[in-house]
Amino acid sequence: MRIGQGYDVHRLVEGRDLFLCGEKIEHDLGLLGHSDADVALHALCDALLGAAALGDIGKHFPDTDDKYKGISSMILLKHVYSLIKDKGYSLVNADVTIIAQKPKLLGYIPKMQANIAEALGVDRDSINVKATTTEKLGFEGRCEGISALAVVLID
């Protein structure tokens, strides 16, 4: 068994859609990034890559490569998981935490979990997604950006 952890952060800006765990979230701001900037899936990708000692998301999908411009992070997650499986591992479970003052995410969480489970071909019981605020402290609390943490266990 191997454990991996991931962390990512993106700035909130006008004129972009907000995607978290593959789900489009209704909000007046979106995350800035080379891809769709799905901070939660980026953290999950890094956790998976870390668990298998395969580097990080920037190594596999550099922001200098135009083929990844605007790409769905669900596609990136599926590719990362194929690398994990190629090394002989499979996911035991994943736990993702999204840190955002706004928007409220509780109503989106079941669909987020389903999106990840479907992308990885695992049971929904293997995927946990939760959201928290920072009580208006820090860049997340000032609604300047959103961060995410992820922990995975692979076997």
N, CA, C and O of each residue as an XYZ file, in Angstrom:
620
protein
N       0.843     -1.182      0.000
C       0.000      0.000      0.000
C       0.882      1.237      0.000
O       1.949      1.257      0.613
N       0.416      2.274     -0.702
C       1.162      3.528     -0.787
C       0.199      4.690     -0.599
O      -0.950      4.633     -1.036
N       0.670      5.734      0.047
C      -0.128      6.925      0.312
C       0.436      8.079     -0.499
O       1.651      8.218     -0.633
N      -0.451      8.908     -1.041
C      -0.033     10.124     -1.742
C      -0.876     11.294     -1.295
O      -2.035     11.134     -0.914
N      -0.281     12.475     -1.346
C      -1.026     13.676     -1.004
C      -0.803     14.718     -2.090
O       0.251     14.757     -2.724
N      -1.809     15.562     -2.294
C      -1.701     16.615     -3.295
C      -2.302     17.906     -2.791
O      -3.189     17.904     -1.938
N      -1.814     19.002     -3.322
C      -2.301     20.333     -2.969
C      -2.247     21.191     -4.217
O      -1.305     21.100     -5.004
N      -3.260     22.021     -4.394
C      -3.233     22.967     -5.505
C      -4.034     24.196     -5.122
O      -4.877     24.157     -4.226
N      -3.755     25.285     -5.818
C      -4.460     26.550     -5.602
C      -4.545     27.288     -6.932
O      -3.611     27.262     -7.734
N      -5.676     27.942     -7.151
C      -5.856     28.795     -8.331
C      -6.587     30.063     -7.924
O      -7.413     30.064     -7.011
N      -6.264     31.132     -8.620
C      -6.878     32.441     -8.390
C      -8.275     32.486     -9.018
O      -8.491     31.948    -10.104
N      -9.213     33.126     -8.334
C     -10.555     33.380     -8.867
C     -10.526     34.656     -9.713
O      -9.975     35.676     -9.298
N     -11.127     34.583    -10.903
C     -11.161     35.724    -11.825
C     -12.523     35.788    -12.518
O     -13.275     34.813    -12.533
N     -12.818     36.933    -13.080
C     -14.027     37.087    -13.888
C     -13.791     36.483    -15.264
O     -12.655     36.385    -15.729
N     -14.879     36.079    -15.907
C     -14.807     35.609    -17.282
C     -14.391     34.164    -17.458
O     -14.082     33.743    -18.572
N     -14.377     33.397    -16.380
C     -14.047     31.966    -16.465
C     -15.132     31.167    -15.770
O     -15.706     31.623    -14.781
N     -15.418     29.971    -16.284
C     -16.325     29.056    -15.598
C     -15.595     28.419    -14.427
O     -14.373     28.271    -14.442
N     -16.368     28.045    -13.409
C     -15.809     27.392    -12.229
C     -16.119     25.900    -12.290
O     -17.280     25.491    -12.281
N     -15.055     25.091    -12.352
C     -15.185     23.638    -12.328
C     -14.489     23.106    -11.095
O     -13.346     23.467    -10.815
N     -15.180     22.240    -10.352
C     -14.608     21.554     -9.206
C     -15.020     20.092     -9.267
O     -16.208     19.779     -9.341
N     -14.054     19.212     -9.236
C     -14.301     17.757     -9.345
C     -15.129     17.434    -10.577
O     -16.015     16.580    -10.537
N     -14.837     18.116    -11.662
C     -15.516     17.852    -12.920
C     -16.915     18.413    -13.029
O     -17.590     18.185    -14.032
N     -17.361     19.128    -12.038
C     -18.714     19.673    -12.010
C     -18.668     21.186    -12.228
O     -17.890     21.889    -11.583
N     -19.508     21.683    -13.143
C     -19.600     23.124    -13.348
C     -20.420     23.711    -12.200
O     -21.552     23.295    -11.952
N     -19.829     24.683    -11.505
C     -20.421     25.295    -10.324
C     -20.939     26.682    -10.702
O     -20.228     27.471    -11.324
N     -22.164     26.966    -10.325
C     -22.721     28.298    -10.582
C     -22.035     29.308     -9.662
O     -22.150     29.236     -8.438
N     -21.321     30.251    -10.279
C     -20.615     31.285     -9.511
C     -20.245     32.399    -10.481
O     -20.099     32.158    -11.679
N     -20.096     33.605     -9.974
C     -19.763     34.733    -10.840
C     -18.271     34.805    -11.176
O     -17.865     35.621    -12.004
N     -17.467     33.974    -10.553
C     -16.034     33.911    -10.828
C     -15.621     32.481    -11.155
O     -16.278     31.522    -10.750
N     -14.535     32.358    -11.885
C     -13.976     31.042    -12.182
C     -12.506     31.022    -11.834
O     -11.938     32.045    -11.453
N     -11.888     29.867    -11.963
C     -10.482     29.718    -11.612
C      -9.584     29.923    -12.824
O      -9.862     29.421    -13.913
N      -8.512     30.662    -12.620
C      -7.563     30.973    -13.675
C      -6.530     29.860    -13.775
O      -5.948     29.448    -12.771
N      -6.311     29.380    -14.983
C      -5.311     28.345    -15.189
C      -5.188     27.996    -16.652
O      -6.004     28.419    -17.471
N      -4.168     27.223    -16.983
C      -3.915     26.814    -18.365
C      -4.993     25.847    -18.848
O      -5.450     25.940    -19.988
N      -5.396     24.926    -17.984
C      -6.471     23.979    -18.302
C      -7.784     24.608    -17.837
O      -7.914     25.832    -17.820
N      -8.753     23.779    -17.462
C      -9.991     24.317    -16.883
C      -9.783     24.762    -15.438
O     -10.701     25.301    -14.820
N      -8.587     24.541    -14.896
C      -8.164     24.997    -13.559
C      -8.969     24.357    -12.434
O      -9.196     24.985    -11.400
N      -9.400     23.120    -12.626
C     -10.142     22.396    -11.586
C      -9.176     22.039    -10.461
O      -8.532     20.990    -10.484
N      -9.092     22.920     -9.491
C      -8.114     22.818     -8.414
C      -8.235     21.500     -7.649
O      -7.225     20.937     -7.227
N      -9.444     21.009     -7.470
C      -9.650     19.770     -6.713
C      -9.112     18.563     -7.477
O      -8.469     17.692     -6.889
N      -9.370     18.507     -8.777
C      -8.841     17.390     -9.566
C      -7.333     17.482     -9.721
O      -6.656     16.458     -9.810
N      -6.797     18.699     -9.756
C      -5.339     18.840     -9.829
C      -4.689     18.293     -8.557
O      -3.666     17.611     -8.621
N      -5.282     18.593     -7.414
C      -4.762     18.052     -6.157
C      -4.866     16.530     -6.147
O      -3.951     15.846     -5.688
N      -5.975     16.001     -6.649
C      -6.164     14.551     -6.703
C      -5.147     13.904     -7.647
O      -4.580     12.860     -7.326
N      -4.918     14.514     -8.797
C      -3.897     13.991     -9.721
C      -2.528     13.956     -9.048
O      -1.807     12.964     -9.152
N      -2.173     15.033     -8.362
C      -0.873     15.062     -7.684
C      -0.781     14.008     -6.589
O       0.278     13.412     -6.392
N      -1.882     13.769     -5.872
C      -1.875     12.735     -4.836
C      -1.650     11.361     -5.459
O      -0.858     10.570     -4.947
N      -2.334     11.076     -6.550
C      -2.159      9.788     -7.227
C      -0.736      9.635     -7.760
O      -0.101      8.599     -7.570
N      -0.248     10.670     -8.424
C       1.112     10.612     -8.963
C       2.141     10.453     -7.847
O       3.105      9.699     -7.988
N       1.938     11.155     -6.753
C       2.857     11.057     -5.629
C       2.877      9.672     -5.019
O       3.938      9.160     -4.661
N       1.702      9.062     -4.898
C       1.625      7.721     -4.307
C       2.408      6.700     -5.128
O       2.975      5.757     -4.576
N       2.438      6.889     -6.430
C       3.141      5.957     -7.311
C       4.546      6.441     -7.678
O       5.206      5.838     -8.524
N       5.003      7.515     -7.052
C       6.330      8.081     -7.309
C       6.515      8.438     -8.783
O       7.538      8.128     -9.393
N       5.486      9.103     -9.342
C       5.501      9.471    -10.754
C       5.594     10.982    -10.973
O       5.224     11.475    -12.039
N       6.079     11.710     -9.985
C       6.233     13.149    -10.168
C       4.966     13.907     -9.819
O       4.252     13.563     -8.877
N       4.700     14.955    -10.605
C       3.529     15.778    -10.337
C       2.826     16.150    -11.634
O       3.281     15.813    -12.727
N       1.724     16.842    -11.493
C       0.889     17.174    -12.644
C       1.624     18.069    -13.642
O       1.426     17.944    -14.850
N       2.467     18.967    -13.144
C       3.223     19.843    -14.032
C       4.213     19.101    -14.909
O       4.496     19.520    -16.031
N       4.735     18.004    -14.399
C       5.662     17.174    -15.173
C       4.934     16.509    -16.342
O       5.472     16.424    -17.446
N       3.731     16.045    -16.100
C       2.986     15.300    -17.120
C       2.180     16.191    -18.058
O       1.962     15.834    -19.216
N       1.737     17.345    -17.571
C       0.890     18.248    -18.362
C       1.395     19.684    -18.215
O       0.724     20.503    -17.586
N       2.550     20.004    -18.774
C       3.130     21.329    -18.575
C       2.259     22.445    -19.160
O       1.644     22.291    -20.215
N       2.226     23.568    -18.443
C       1.414     24.687    -18.916
C       2.056     25.412    -20.100
O       1.506     26.389    -20.608
N       3.195     24.939    -20.526
C       3.851     25.471    -21.728
C       3.420     24.721    -22.991
O       3.791     25.100    -24.102
N       2.636     23.659    -22.813
C       2.177     22.841    -23.941
C       0.744     23.229    -24.295
O      -0.177     23.036    -23.502
N       0.568     23.778    -25.494
C      -0.743     24.259    -25.921
C      -1.801     23.162    -26.030
O      -2.994     23.462    -26.026
N      -1.387     21.899    -26.126
C      -2.403     20.842    -26.242
C      -3.205     20.684    -24.947
O      -4.257     20.046    -24.946
N      -2.713     21.261    -23.847
C      -3.444     21.189    -22.586
C      -4.215     22.473    -22.285
O      -4.877     22.566    -21.251
N      -4.137     23.453    -23.166
C      -4.837     24.724    -22.944
C      -6.348     24.492    -22.957
O      -6.910     24.028    -23.950
N      -6.991     24.820    -21.843
C      -8.440     24.692    -21.733
C      -8.942     23.268    -21.550
O     -10.153     23.054    -21.498
N      -8.055     22.294    -21.451
C      -8.465     20.892    -21.366
C      -9.232     20.625    -20.070
O      -8.965     21.234    -19.033
N     -10.170     19.720    -20.153
C     -10.904     19.289    -18.964
C      -9.976     18.502    -18.051
O      -9.269     17.600    -18.499
N      -9.983     18.845    -16.783
C      -9.157     18.116    -15.819
C      -9.651     16.696    -15.611
O      -8.916     15.865    -15.076
N     -10.879     16.394    -16.021
C     -11.358     15.009    -15.984
C     -10.524     14.154    -16.941
O     -10.225     12.999    -16.637
N     -10.153     14.705    -18.077
C      -9.289     13.988    -19.028
C      -7.912     13.765    -18.408
O      -7.331     12.689    -18.545
N      -7.394     14.783    -17.729
C      -6.095     14.650    -17.072
C      -6.145     13.571    -15.995
O      -5.228     12.758    -15.881
N      -7.224     13.565    -15.202
C      -7.377     12.566    -14.136
C      -7.414     11.158    -14.713
O      -6.767     10.256    -14.180
N      -8.152     10.960    -15.782
C      -8.223      9.629    -16.405
C      -6.846      9.190    -16.895
O      -6.473      8.026    -16.747
N      -6.093     10.122    -17.478
C      -4.745      9.774    -17.945
C      -3.833      9.418    -16.768
O      -3.086      8.441    -16.824
N      -3.902     10.219    -15.707
C      -3.089      9.935    -14.520
C      -3.426      8.556    -13.974
O      -2.529      7.791    -13.620
N      -4.713      8.235    -13.904
C      -5.083      6.933    -13.351
C      -4.616      5.790    -14.254
O      -4.307      4.704    -13.764
N      -4.562      6.024    -15.555
C      -4.023      4.976    -16.444
C      -2.539      4.747    -16.145
O      -2.063      3.615    -16.230
N      -1.806      5.802    -15.796
C      -0.401      5.646    -15.410
C      -0.273      4.847    -14.115
O       0.634      4.026    -13.972
N      -1.178      5.088    -13.181
C      -1.189      4.362    -11.905
C      -1.442      2.877    -12.167
O      -0.748      2.014    -11.628
N      -2.439      2.594    -12.996
C      -2.764      1.199    -13.313
C      -1.640      0.523    -14.074
O      -1.382     -0.665    -13.881
N      -0.955      1.286    -14.956
C       0.175      0.720    -15.699
C       1.301      0.278    -14.768
O       2.061     -0.630    -15.105
N       1.414      0.901    -13.619
C       2.427      0.499    -12.633
C       1.919     -0.623    -11.730
O       2.629     -1.053    -10.821
N       0.699     -1.100    -11.971
C       0.169     -2.227    -11.211
C      -0.611     -1.855     -9.967
O      -0.925     -2.721     -9.151
N      -0.932     -0.571     -9.809
C      -1.671     -0.124     -8.632
C      -3.129      0.143     -8.967
O      -3.499      0.336    -10.126
N      -3.938      0.149     -7.931
C      -5.327      0.587     -8.064
C      -5.682      1.414     -6.835
O      -5.058      1.287     -5.781
N      -6.683      2.251     -6.989
C      -7.092      3.131     -5.906
C      -7.851      2.353     -4.840
O      -8.762      1.587     -5.154
N      -7.479      2.549     -3.593
C      -8.243      2.024     -2.459
C      -9.278      3.071     -2.058
O     -10.470      2.776     -1.972
N      -8.811      4.299     -1.814
C      -9.741      5.390     -1.539
C      -9.063      6.730     -1.762
O      -7.837      6.831     -1.798
N      -9.896      7.763     -1.912
C      -9.415      9.135     -2.075
C     -10.265     10.043     -1.208
O     -11.472      9.844     -1.071
N      -9.621     11.039     -0.626
C     -10.294     12.026      0.203
C      -9.845     13.405     -0.272
O      -8.660     13.733     -0.210
N     -10.794     14.211     -0.747
C     -10.509     15.527     -1.313
C     -11.176     16.590     -0.452
O     -12.350     16.465     -0.104
N     -10.424     17.640     -0.107
C     -10.964     18.775      0.631
C     -10.810     20.032     -0.213
O      -9.711     20.362     -0.659
N     -11.917     20.728     -0.428
C     -11.917     21.988     -1.167
C     -12.054     23.118     -0.151
O     -12.943     23.090      0.701
N     -11.173     24.108     -0.243
C     -11.182     25.231      0.690
C     -11.598     26.482     -0.074
O     -10.854     26.999     -0.908
N     -12.809     26.958      0.233
C     -13.373     28.125     -0.461
C     -14.370     28.824      0.456
O     -15.197     28.174      1.095
N     -14.288     30.128      0.515
C     -15.285     30.880      1.282
C     -16.625     30.873      0.547
O     -17.683     30.699      1.152
N     -16.554     31.069     -0.781
C     -17.724     31.044     -1.648
C     -17.317     30.359     -2.932
O     -16.145     30.421     -3.304
N     -18.212     29.725     -3.609
C     -19.620     29.501     -3.298
C     -19.789     28.331     -2.330
O     -18.848     27.583     -2.064
N     -20.985     28.195     -1.820
C     -21.306     27.045     -0.975
C     -21.381     25.810     -1.873
O     -21.991     25.860     -2.941
N     -20.773     24.716     -1.455
C     -20.611     23.556     -2.330
C     -21.377     22.317     -1.893
O     -21.391     21.322     -2.618
N     -22.007     22.351     -0.740
C     -22.651     21.159     -0.187
C     -23.553     20.449     -1.185
O     -23.498     19.224     -1.296
N     -24.370     21.179     -1.904
C     -25.301     20.573     -2.852
C     -24.644     19.933     -4.061
O     -25.272     19.127     -4.748
N     -23.397     20.273     -4.332
C     -22.669     19.728     -5.485
C     -21.876     18.460     -5.153
O     -21.476     17.724     -6.055
N     -21.656     18.212     -3.888
C     -20.723     17.151     -3.487
C     -21.120     15.759     -3.982
O     -20.244     15.034     -4.452
N     -22.383     15.346     -3.904
C     -22.699     14.005     -4.430
C     -22.328     13.837     -5.910
O     -21.835     12.779     -6.302
N     -22.557     14.854     -6.722
C     -22.210     14.766     -8.138
C     -20.692     14.782     -8.326
O     -20.168     14.098     -9.206
N     -19.984     15.562     -7.500
C     -18.523     15.579     -7.573
C     -17.957     14.192     -7.291
O     -17.072     13.719     -8.004
N     -18.469     13.546     -6.251
C     -18.004     12.200     -5.909
C     -18.311     11.227     -7.047
O     -17.479     10.388     -7.393
N     -19.492     11.343     -7.619
C     -19.872     10.464     -8.726
C     -18.968     10.697     -9.935
O     -18.571      9.740    -10.598
N     -18.638     11.949    -10.228
C     -17.761     12.256    -11.364
C     -16.397     11.589    -11.201
O     -15.883     10.978    -12.138
N     -15.821     11.707    -10.023
C     -14.505     11.113     -9.781
C     -14.576      9.593     -9.844
O     -13.738      8.952    -10.479
N     -15.576      9.019     -9.186
C     -15.723      7.556     -9.181
C     -15.875      7.024    -10.600
O     -15.275      6.010    -10.958
N     -16.672      7.708    -11.402
C     -16.875      7.266    -12.784
C     -15.585      7.386    -13.590
O     -15.245      6.478    -14.349
N     -14.867      8.488    -13.436
C     -13.625      8.689    -14.184
C     -12.588      7.626    -13.851
O     -11.821      7.208    -14.718
N     -12.566      7.187    -12.588
C     -11.571      6.208    -12.152
C     -12.079      4.772    -12.202
O     -11.309      3.832    -12.010
N     -13.367      4.602    -12.459
C     -13.933      3.256    -12.520
C     -13.938      2.561    -11.172
O     -13.697      1.357    -11.080
N     -14.221      3.342    -10.109
C     -14.260      2.785     -8.754
C     -15.639      3.038     -8.148
O     -16.421      3.835     -8.665
N     -15.924      2.349     -7.046
C     -17.178      2.573     -6.335
C     -17.192      3.963     -5.711
O     -16.153      4.483     -5.305
N     -18.378      4.560     -5.639
C     -18.508      5.880     -5.008
C     -18.065      5.848     -3.552
O     -17.611      6.859     -3.015
N     -18.194      4.687     -2.912
C     -17.767      4.568     -1.516
C     -16.265      4.751     -1.345
O     -15.787      4.918     -0.222
N     -15.520      4.721     -2.437
C     -14.070      4.906     -2.375
C     -13.668      6.378     -2.481
O     -12.493      6.714     -2.331
N     -14.643      7.253     -2.741
C     -14.354      8.663     -2.992
C     -15.081      9.533     -1.969
O     -16.296      9.426     -1.799
N     -14.332     10.385     -1.300
C     -14.926     11.362     -0.393
C     -14.522     12.760     -0.840
O     -13.354     13.017     -1.129
N     -15.492     13.654     -0.892
C     -15.242     15.061     -1.197
C     -15.915     15.878     -0.110
O     -17.064     15.625      0.252
N     -15.190     16.857      0.404
C     -15.776     17.756      1.393
C     -15.286     19.169      1.115
O     -14.279     19.375      0.437
N     -16.018     20.130      1.650
C     -15.662     21.533      1.461
C     -15.663     22.230      2.807
O     -16.430     21.889      3.707
N     -14.785     23.212      2.922
C     -14.704     23.995      4.148
C     -14.369     25.432      3.785
O     -13.915     25.715      2.677
N     -14.597     26.331      4.726
C     -14.191     27.723      4.568
C     -12.985     27.970      5.466
O     -12.540     27.080      6.191
N     -12.472     29.175      5.406
C     -11.390     29.569      6.314
C     -11.867     30.647      7.282
O     -11.065     31.397      7.837
N     -13.181     30.712      7.476
C     -13.755     31.720      8.387
C     -13.291     33.121      8.000
O     -12.993     33.961      8.849
N     -13.241     33.346      6.667
C     -12.873     34.635      6.066
C     -11.407     35.020      6.280
O     -11.052     36.190      6.140
N     -10.563     34.056      6.614
C      -9.132     34.304      6.773
C      -8.381     33.882      5.509
O      -8.794     32.948      4.822
N      -7.294     34.561      5.208
C      -6.432     34.192      4.099
C      -7.042     34.480      2.739
O      -8.133     35.042      2.638
N      -6.306     34.079      1.671
C      -6.762     34.374      0.311
C      -8.086     33.691     -0.005
O      -8.913     34.254     -0.721
N      -8.301     32.476      0.523
C      -9.593     31.813      0.297
C     -10.711     32.599      0.990
O     -11.781     32.804      0.417
N     -10.460     33.025      2.198
C     -11.447     33.778      2.960
C     -11.788     35.119      2.344
O     -12.903     35.614      2.510
N     -10.837     35.712      1.633
C     -11.074     36.979      0.934
C     -11.649     36.742     -0.460
O     -11.839     37.692     -1.219
N     -11.925     35.495     -0.801
C     -12.484     35.102     -2.106
C     -11.558     35.471     -3.267
O     -12.018     35.824     -4.353
N     -10.257     35.384     -3.023
C      -9.266     35.630     -4.069
C      -8.917     34.355     -4.824
O      -8.444     34.412     -5.959
N      -9.147     33.212     -4.202
C      -8.813     31.944     -4.829
C      -9.422     30.788     -4.075
O     -10.049     30.959     -3.030
N      -9.225     29.608     -4.628
C      -9.694     28.363     -4.027
C      -8.510     27.404     -3.984
O      -7.725     27.336     -4.930
N      -8.385     26.671     -2.896
C      -7.346     25.649     -2.799
C      -8.001     24.293     -2.539
O      -9.178     24.207     -2.189
N      -7.218     23.255     -2.718
C      -7.716     21.904     -2.482
C      -6.571     21.018     -2.018
O      -5.417     21.188     -2.412
N      -6.933     20.071     -1.171
C      -6.018     19.049     -0.683
C      -6.601     17.693     -1.054
O      -7.820     17.526     -1.102
N      -5.741     16.741     -1.313
C      -6.215     15.380     -1.592
C      -5.233     14.376     -0.997
O      -4.020     14.584     -0.996
N      -5.791     13.296     -0.498
C      -5.002     12.180      0.018
C      -5.566     10.911     -0.614
O      -6.781     10.734     -0.695
N      -4.677     10.037     -1.057
C      -5.110      8.773     -1.645
C      -4.325      7.610     -1.051
O      -3.204      7.761     -0.566
N      -4.954      6.459     -1.108
C      -4.297      5.206     -0.777
C      -4.417      4.318     -2.011
O      -5.514      4.099     -2.525
N      -3.282      3.811     -2.480
C      -3.291      2.881     -3.602
C      -2.673      1.576     -3.149
O      -1.899      1.534     -2.192
N      -3.023      0.519     -3.844
C      -2.536     -0.811     -3.493
C      -2.144     -1.547     -4.774
O      -1.704     -2.695     -4.717
